[in-house]
Amino acid sequence: MSLNLLRWVLTPRTSLLARRIRRTGRHEISPDTAWRLARLQLHPDEVPYRNHGHSPPP
């Protein structure tokens, strides 16, 4: 099962918003980036999880 299909099955609302973001965007972005942007718009409480692992090592 592909990641895109799994996302559509588990979170169709987020997937629809990600599709709209890609279609109406001025710049070409990857489906993964659009899905992450949509996820953060719908669930802003997940920002710490997105930021985890994106900081320089101590």
C-alpha positions in Angstrom: 0.0 0.0 0.0 1.4 3.3 -1.0 1.8 6.2 1.4 -0.6 8.4 -0.6 -3.3 5.8 -0.5 -2.8 5.2 3.2 -3.1 9.0 3.9 -6.3 9.1 1.8 -7.8 6.3 3.8 -6.8 7.5 7.2 -7.2 11.2 6.8 -9.3 12.2 3.8 -10.0 15.7 5.1 -6.2 16.5 5.3 -5.6 14.9 1.9 -8.3 17.0 0.3 -6.9 20.2 1.7 -3.4 19.2 0.6 -4.7 18.6 -2.9 -6.3 22.1 -2.9 -3.1 23.6 -1.6 -1.1 22.1 -4.5 -3.7 23.1 -7.1 -4.1 26.7 -5.9 -0.5 27.3 -5.0 1.7 29.8 -7.0 4.8 27.6 -6.7 5.2 23.9 -7.3 5.4 22.0 -4.1 5.7 18.3 -3.5 2.6 16.3 -2.4 4.4 15.5 0.9 5.0 19.2 1.7 1.4 20.1 0.8 0.1 17.3 3.1 2.2 18.5 6.0 1.0 22.1 5.5 -2.6 20.9 5.4 -2.0 18.8 8.5 -0.7 21.8 10.4 -3.6 24.0 9.3 -6.1 21.4 10.5 -4.2 20.4 13.7 -2.0 23.2 14.9 -1.4 21.3 18.1 0.9 19.0 16.2 3.6 21.7 15.5 6.0 20.4 18.2 6.0 16.9 16.5 6.8 18.5 13.1 9.7 20.5 14.7 11.1 17.5 16.5 14.3 16.4 14.8 14.7 19.6 12.8 17.1 21.3 15.2 20.9 21.1 15.2 22.5 18.5 17.5 23.6 19.7 20.9 
